[in-house]
Amino acid sequence: MKVAIIGGGAAGFFAAITVKENYPDSHVIIFEKSHKTLAKVKISGGGRCNVTNGCSSIKELSEAYPRGSKQLKSNFKLFNNKHAMMWFESRGVSLMVQDDNRVFPSSNNSQSIIDCFYAETKRLGVELTLGKGVKDIRQMGEQWKLSFLEGGICSSIFDKVIIASGGSPKRKGLEWLERMGHKIETPVPSLFTFNMPVESVRQLMGVVAENAQVSIQGTKLKSNGPLLITHWGMSGPAILKLSAFGARLLSERNYKFSIQVNWGNVSNSEFVLQELQRLEKLNANKFLSNVKPYALPDRLWLFLLDKCELTQNKKWCELGKKGMNKLVNILTNDIYKVEGKTTFKEEFVTCGGVSLDSIDFATMQSKVCKNLYFAGEILDVDGITGGFNFQAAWTTAFIAGKLN
Ligand SMILES: Cc1cc2nc3c(=O)[nH]c(=O)nc-3n(C[C@H](O)[C@H](O)[C@H](O)COP(=O)(O)OP(=O)(O)OC[C@H]3O[C@@H](n4cnc5c(N)ncnc54)[C@H](O)[C@@H]3O)c2cc1C
């Protein structure tokens, strides 16, 4: 059996290795457009490669995917984060799970993952062809013929093809698949930070609110977690998660919207009022500036006092009902105007790609073309930051590589 893998990235290598392990006599060739393989693995996770996430249940794992959650949930029964960790460790890559559940090679170097892939493909006899971008694939009966961007046609005919060519930032890059009958979800960026050019909060750059809740006004989109104030706006896990779940809607709004920040992540304002009243009772004669609710960073607390026009040297006992209400409001409903986005350089993915409607997820085979499979970011599947995007690549490649 001859198998072509289109794309020499994470999903392509994983699929090629899986095919060879399942079908040792097969002839597997990876066709890579550029002259470098595994380029994204190399730079991933700031050069450390956040290879998966150590979360403990399939439910938690699948909830990390704004697109593809339901489909991946079933596939995770076959190959999930625990399997991925075992896969790498059994092939000599020692891994470590950080406190935030992100999993990295113990070497702290993405090269360990690359070396593992190179060693495995060499051991199994996978052939690698660099500088060959696949332009088109044509069906000949139940087999496939490949033609290249650089011109020419592959002399071989393949029994099976796995497409693992990664996310395409533009719909144009997916038109060849659309012509074959696949439904395409228009690509838009996911995982970005929010630009706030008119907001003075930017002066607090570097400040982190450890547990904030952020929602997009006029929508049900909401997330929580650490929020980082940057010199251009806001970032951190709470913002990145929101950008992923809101990727399509925010693109439609041309990245102009307002967010509502709840600085203590306490939705019920009655509870916030009770907490402030408790602080007032305990610290009646202390200055507002010296007693902070929800362990907020000093600079943020002073900024919020200033924003709701409460002088720092006012005492808690002088706050009054009006002052108290102002504080409750700023802590639970602090509005910021977002105008634009900045790509998150640590991990950037595309929302959109080959529609899940066109794929049989039990096999990763195309529903419109027999013997054609998909794996990785080419699919309309993407996760939040934390190793989930590689996990989707490993899982889909593992299933595609069975060639069922
Ligand atoms: C800077 C950065 C850091 C990241 N860090 C992390 C992280 O730490 N953890 C995590 O989970 N995710 C991370 N991601 C996301 C992760 O890298 C991707 O989700 C993952 O690489 C997708 O794998 P893939 O094989 O589907 O696509 P890719 O890695 O993009 O590989 C696709 C390959 O196909 C080739 N190709 C494209 N078209 C053709 C064609 N027509 N013919 C032949 N070859 C073709 C490309 O050149 C490329 O080599 C990061 C992304 C970026 C950009």
The ligand as an SDF file (V2000), in Angstrom:
LIG
                    3D

 53 58  0  0  0  0  0  0  0  0999 V2000
    4.2980   30.3800   17.4220 C   0  0  0  0  0  0  0  0  0  0  0  0
    3.4000   29.2100   17.7070 C   0  0  0  0  0  0  0  0  0  0  0  0
    3.5370   28.5220   18.8900 C   0  0  0  0  0  0  0  0  0  0  0  0
    2.6940   27.4430   19.1790 C   0  0  0  0  0  0  0  0  0  0  0  0
    2.8560   26.7830   20.3590 N   0  0  0  0  0  0  0  0  0  0  0  0
    2.0240   25.7530   20.6610 C   0  0  0  0  0  0  0  0  0  0  0  0
    2.1910   25.0110   21.8580 C   0  0  0  0  0  0  0  0  0  0  0  0
    3.1470   25.2240   22.6220 O   0  0  0  0  0  0  0  0  0  0  0  0
    1.2880   24.0330   22.1350 N   0  0  0  0  0  0  0  0  0  0  0  0
    0.2460   23.7330   21.2830 C   0  0  0  0  0  0  0  0  0  0  0  0
   -0.5410   22.8480   21.5890 O   0  0  0  0  0  0  0  0  0  0  0  0
    0.1050   24.3940   20.1050 N   0  0  0  0  0  0  0  0  0  0  0  0
    0.9710   25.3730   19.7770 C   0  0  0  0  0  0  0  0  0  0  0  0
    0.8160   26.0280   18.5920 N   0  0  0  0  0  0  0  0  0  0  0  0
   -0.1810   25.5490   17.6390 C   0  0  0  0  0  0  0  0  0  0  0  0
    0.4170   24.3050   16.9190 C   0  0  0  0  0  0  0  0  0  0  0  0
    1.7320   24.6220   16.4960 O   0  0  0  0  0  0  0  0  0  0  0  0
   -0.4480   23.8970   15.7350 C   0  0  0  0  0  0  0  0  0  0  0  0
   -1.7640   23.6850   16.1520 O   0  0  0  0  0  0  0  0  0  0  0  0
    0.1310   22.6170   15.1300 C   0  0  0  0  0  0  0  0  0  0  0  0
    1.4520   22.8550   14.6850 O   0  0  0  0  0  0  0  0  0  0  0  0
   -0.7220   22.1350   13.9770 C   0  0  0  0  0  0  0  0  0  0  0  0
   -0.0510   21.0600   13.3800 O   0  0  0  0  0  0  0  0  0  0  0  0
   -0.2980   20.7040   11.8420 P   0  0  0  0  0  0  0  0  0  0  0  0
    0.6770   19.6130   11.5030 O   0  0  0  0  0  0  0  0  0  0  0  0
   -1.7240   20.4840   11.6120 O   0  0  0  0  0  0  0  0  0  0  0  0
    0.0900   22.0140   11.0430 O   0  0  0  0  0  0  0  0  0  0  0  0
    1.5160   22.6850   10.8360 P   0  0  0  0  0  0  0  0  0  0  0  0
    2.3610   22.5030   12.0270 O   0  0  0  0  0  0  0  0  0  0  0  0
    1.2170   24.0650   10.3710 O   0  0  0  0  0  0  0  0  0  0  0  0
    2.1710   21.8410    9.6700 O   0  0  0  0  0  0  0  0  0  0  0  0
    1.6650   21.8500    8.3550 C   0  0  0  0  0  0  0  0  0  0  0  0
    2.8020   21.5930    7.4000 C   0  0  0  0  0  0  0  0  0  0  0  0
    2.2690   21.4070    6.0980 O   0  0  0  0  0  0  0  0  0  0  0  0
    3.0510   22.1020    5.1620 C   0  0  0  0  0  0  0  0  0  0  0  0
    2.1840   22.3880    4.0100 N   0  0  0  0  0  0  0  0  0  0  0  0
    1.2220   23.3250    3.8980 C   0  0  0  0  0  0  0  0  0  0  0  0
    0.6180   23.2410    2.7040 N   0  0  0  0  0  0  0  0  0  0  0  0
    1.2290   22.2340    2.0440 C   0  0  0  0  0  0  0  0  0  0  0  0
    1.0610   21.6750    0.7510 C   0  0  0  0  0  0  0  0  0  0  0  0
    0.1370   22.1390   -0.0970 N   0  0  0  0  0  0  0  0  0  0  0  0
    1.8590   20.6370    0.3830 N   0  0  0  0  0  0  0  0  0  0  0  0
    2.8090   20.1490    1.2390 C   0  0  0  0  0  0  0  0  0  0  0  0
    3.0190   20.6640    2.4680 N   0  0  0  0  0  0  0  0  0  0  0  0
    2.2300   21.6740    2.8610 C   0  0  0  0  0  0  0  0  0  0  0  0
    3.5110   23.3290    5.9100 C   0  0  0  0  0  0  0  0  0  0  0  0
    4.6700   23.8890    5.3190 O   0  0  0  0  0  0  0  0  0  0  0  0
    3.7730   22.7560    7.2930 C   0  0  0  0  0  0  0  0  0  0  0  0
    5.0840   22.2690    7.4290 O   0  0  0  0  0  0  0  0  0  0  0  0
    1.6740   27.0810   18.2690 C   0  0  0  0  0  0  0  0  0  0  0  0
    1.5380   27.7830   17.0680 C   0  0  0  0  0  0  0  0  0  0  0  0
    2.3960   28.8160   16.7830 C   0  0  0  0  0  0  0  0  0  0  0  0
    2.2500   29.5580   15.4820 C   0  0  0  0  0  0  0  0  0  0  0  0
  1  2  1  0
  2  3  1  0
  2 52  2  0
  3  4  2  0
  4  5  1  0
  4 50  1  0
  5  6  2  0
  6  7  1  0
  6 13  1  0
  7  8  2  0
  7  9  1  0
  9 10  1  0
 10 11  2  0
 10 12  1  0
 12 13  2  0
 13 14  1  0
 14 15  1  0
 14 50  1  0
 15 16  1  0
 16 17  1  0
 16 18  1  0
 18 19  1  0
 18 20  1  0
 20 21  1  0
 20 22  1  0
 22 23  1  0
 23 24  1  0
 24 25  2  0
 24 26  1  0
 24 27  1  0
 27 28  1  0
 28 29  2  0
 28 30  1  0
 28 31  1  0
 31 32  1  0
 32 33  1  0
 33 34  1  0
 33 48  1  0
 34 35  1  0
 35 36  1  0
 35 46  1  0
 36 37  1  0
 36 45  1  0
 37 38  2  0
 38 39  1  0
 39 40  1  0
 39 45  2  0
 40 41  1  0
 40 42  2  0
 42 43  1  0
 43 44  2  0
 44 45  1  0
 46 47  1  0
 46 48  1  0
 48 49  1  0
 50 51  2  0
 51 52  1  0
 52 53  1  0
M  END
$$$$
